[in-house]
Amino acid sequence: MNIELSKKLLDQLIKLSGSVSDKLDRQITLMEVCGTHTTAISKSGLRGLLSPYMELLSGPGCPVCVTDQTDIDRMLAFARLPGVVIASFGDMIRVPGTHASLEVERARGARIEICYSPHEALSYAVQHIDKEIVFLGVGFETTAPAVALSVMEAKALGIINYSVLSVHKLVPPAMKVLLADPELNVDGFILPGHVSVITGRKVFDFIASEYGIPAVIAGFEPIDIMEAISLLLKQIVDKKAETINGYTRLVSEEGNIRAKNAIEEVFEPEDASWRGFGLIPESGLVFKKAYAGFDAAARFPVEVPYASPPEGCSCGEVLKGKIKPDQCPLFSIVCTPADPTGPCMVSSEGACAAYFNYGDE
Ligand code: SF4
């Protein structure tokens, strides 16, 4: 990163924020939808530097954090099945379910393998044909294509001991729920770069065209985020609303067609339950009939009672931008990264973890 350029941009951004805030005679509120942005904003100190003029709220952009409590409990039930090996991204391991976490289940004897990709989980299945490998499909549009490709490869190779618990989520339907909330008080959105690489810019047009709120797709360097905020401020002061692609080096209008085709080959949208949001229409991905043999939920039909979030945990309110993490009464007192009550404190993209690790200033 060019330090001089960053400093110059930061000075300009602080001045611009001040003048827009003066003009509006109030603080500006922006929401960063993506958990990686939340962490980058906290880590770089941007949140604190802009705070006299601007509040930067976190949104529902951490896939681990939005995973419903009942789905976490289902993962734990799978981990307890004899002969089953759970393959998962590392972020899920310490997320608390109702009575345990995968880490606790592993200490009790469950086989949990940390994988960096679904392909790695599939390779593990090939090497352990006497075991059933269940990959935990947690993620947004960014993760789903690689999972779909692993399933297509498993089918092509005739591998029958690999399956996926699909709790994938789609970002645009959740944005629609947020935007329809009469309590939402946001002047603009910083949209997720990674998700947009797959979906393309056009899919987010509705934010500006239907709801009249400016939105900018941003990359993940502080300089990208500062540029996105500048573009939002200019729209706010000009009373304009457009969905702008601020990450053109990787995001196109239509997105990654090959990745979208892979998703469409294996999955179809279905209503899904999000932590804090409840059931959101067409916001999840379930297996199409042709790939039903790879659906872990169908292959291992465990009974899991409906589970509420942990007592006192406000992850749902944090994910909807209604409170800041440090407004949760459990923040840093009962709930810490070492002993998390909710997923927002344990996921690397969680807003509570970002506030705990880097502060809100
Ligand atoms: S501080 Fe802990 S309990 Fe409170 S919202 Fe965050 S993760 Fe949930």
Boltz pocket constraint, residues with backbone or C-beta under 6 A from the ligand:
constraints:
  - pocket:
      binder: B
      contacts: [[A, 312], [A, 313], [A, 314], [A, 315], [A, 316], [A, 318], [A, 325], [A, 328], [A, 329], [A, 330], [A, 331], [A, 332], [A, 335], [A, 336], [A, 340], [A, 341], [A, 342], [A, 343], [A, 344], [A, 345], [A, 346], [A, 352]]
      max_distance: 6.0
